[in-house]
Amino acid sequence: MRRQDPLAQERRARLGLLLVTILVIVPVALIVGTVIVKGIGAVDWEFLSTAPRNGLREGGILPAIVGTLVLVAGAVLWSVPFGVATAIYLVEYAPRSQIARWVRLAILNLAGIPSVVYGLFGLGIFVIGLKLGVSILAGTLTLALMNLPVIVTSTAESLKAVPDRFRVASLALGASRWQTVRHIVLPNSLQGILTGIILETSRAAGETAPILFTVAAFYLPRLPRTIYDQVMALPMHLYAISTQVPNIGMDVRYGVALVLLGLVLGVNAIAIAVRSRMRRNRIW
């Protein structure tokens, strides 16, 4: 049997991986480039700072921008504490218990449920069952529930990555399990938690089906005042002007998409910068 040259194998593997990477990057670059080229002409200060008027045919998208930010912030506010607490229990307190197995199975099932099902669930439980109405509170709870598996999974993996010697040293010095988790494990897991928040932000900002049933308004040219108000949101606004409102220019549609893309990338960039700073300060 002829022995293959290891250097030739390495070159072929490198070339194959490079080609696969290009196949992944090129479609993304084309999508982003198309949105920028076709939408940049519609984006100006008036477009970003005024409310829509004349049945969405004129004016800007300020209420939709504010509504999207409110929904994303609310989803993070609800999901992160519960997701982190669940991950701590699964990893630190009951890693091999029967309850932990059932919780992990539930998390896996939740991750595979279509977003429209979450919207119907939010409508039945939060809007009708708990009588919250079509409101910011109902919408953010629905988005938080939808993104909970992401937070739990990313936090659990980050907790597992903390070396066990940190825990052993803390317990040997007389700290309790909770003190060890709070002061040793969690601070060294913040990068993974931020990764989950980044993924959650991207998904929450771009979802249409869950907010369609629970919070989104078709046309509401004012800013929200309480958590029981409806709001406009960029995904819903883009859907509305693309399918329900005639005589809307393509540049306006692409402009809304560009603002949504920029909003998600901006929030993610801030979270990534914070995560990178934490990584530089990590001692292991």
Residue pairs with C-beta under 8 A, 6 or more apart in sequence:
32 261
34 254
35 254
35 257
35 258
35 261
36 258
38 250
38 251
38 254
39 251
39 253
39 254
39 255
39 256
39 257
39 258
40 255
40 258
41 251
41 255
42 249
42 251
42 252
42 254
42 255
42 258
43 255
43 258
43 259
46 59
46 60
47 60
47 61
47 255
47 259
48 60
48 61
48 62
48 65
48 259
49 60
49 62
50 59
50 60
50 62
51 59
51 60
51 62
51 63
51 221
51 222
52 58
52 59
52 60
52 61
52 63
52 64
52 219
52 221
53 59
53 221
55 219
55 245
56 219
56 237
56 240
56 241
56 245
56 248
57 245
57 247
57 248
59 221
61 232
61 234
61 237
61 256
61 259
62 223
63 220
63 221
63 222
63 223
63 231
63 232
64 232
64 233
64 234
64 236
64 237
64 256
65 234
65 259
65 263
66 223
66 224
66 231
67 216
67 224
67 231
67 232
67 233
67 234
68 205
68 233
68 234
68 235
68 260
68 263
69 263
70 136
70 140
70 224
70 231
71 136
71 139
71 140
71 143
71 204
71 205
71 211
71 215
71 231
71 233
72 143
72 201
72 204
72 205
72 267
74 136
74 137
74 139
74 140
74 143
74 144
74 227
75 140
75 143
75 144
75 147
75 200
75 204
76 144
76 197
76 200
76 201
76 204
77 140
77 144
78 140
78 141
78 143
78 144
79 143
79 144
79 145
79 147
79 148
79 151
79 200
80 151
80 193
80 196
80 197
82 144
82 148
82 151
83 148
83 150
83 151
83 152
83 155
83 196
84 151
84 155
84 186
84 193
86 103
86 107
86 148
86 152
87 151
87 152
87 153
87 155
87 156
87 159
88 155
88 159
88 181
88 185
88 186
89 100
89 103
90 100
90 103
90 104
90 152
90 156
91 156
91 159
91 160
92 159
92 177
92 181
92 185
93 177
94 100
107 148
107 149
107 152
107 153
108 149
110 145
110 148
110 149
111 149
111 150
111 153
113 146
114 209
115 146
115 207
115 208
115 209
115 210
116 209
116 210
118 142
118 145
118 146
118 209
118 210
119 142
119 209
119 210
119 211
119 212
119 213
119 214
120 213
121 142
121 145
122 138
122 139
122 141
122 142
122 145
122 210
122 213
122 214
123 213
123 214
126 132
126 137
126 138
126 141
126 142
126 214
127 133
127 134
127 135
127 138
127 213
127 214
130 138
132 138
132 141
132 228
133 228
134 214
134 215
134 230
135 214
135 215
135 227
135 228
135 229
135 230
136 215
136 224
136 226
136 227
136 228
136 229
136 230
136 231
137 227
137 228
138 214
138 215
139 210
139 211
139 214
139 215
139 216
139 231
140 215
140 227
142 210
142 211
142 213
142 214
142 215
143 204
143 207
143 210
143 211
146 203
146 204
146 207
146 210
147 199
147 200
147 203
147 204
150 196
150 199
150 200
150 203
151 193
151 196
151 197
151 200
153 196
154 192
154 193
154 195
154 196
154 199
155 189
155 192
155 193
155 196
157 192
158 189
158 190
158 191
158 192
158 193
158 195
159 185
159 189
159 192
161 189
161 192
162 184
162 185
162 188
162 189
163 284
166 184
166 185
166 188
167 180
167 184
167 185
170 179
170 180
170 183
170 184
171 177
171 180
175 183
175 184
188 282
188 284
190 275
190 278
191 275
191 278
191 279
191 282
194 271
194 274
194 275
194 278
195 275
197 271
198 268
198 271
198 272
198 275
201 264
201 267
201 268
201 271
202 264
202 268
205 234
205 235
205 260
205 263
205 264
205 267
206 235
206 260
206 264
207 235
208 216
208 235
208 236
208 239
211 233
211 235
211 236
212 236
215 230
215 231
215 233
216 230
216 231
216 232
216 233
216 236
217 230
217 231
217 232
217 236
218 236
218 240
218 244
219 232
219 240
220 230
220 231
220 232
224 230
224 231
234 256
234 259
234 260
234 263
235 260
237 256
238 253
238 256
238 257
238 260
241 248
241 252
241 253
241 256
242 248
242 253
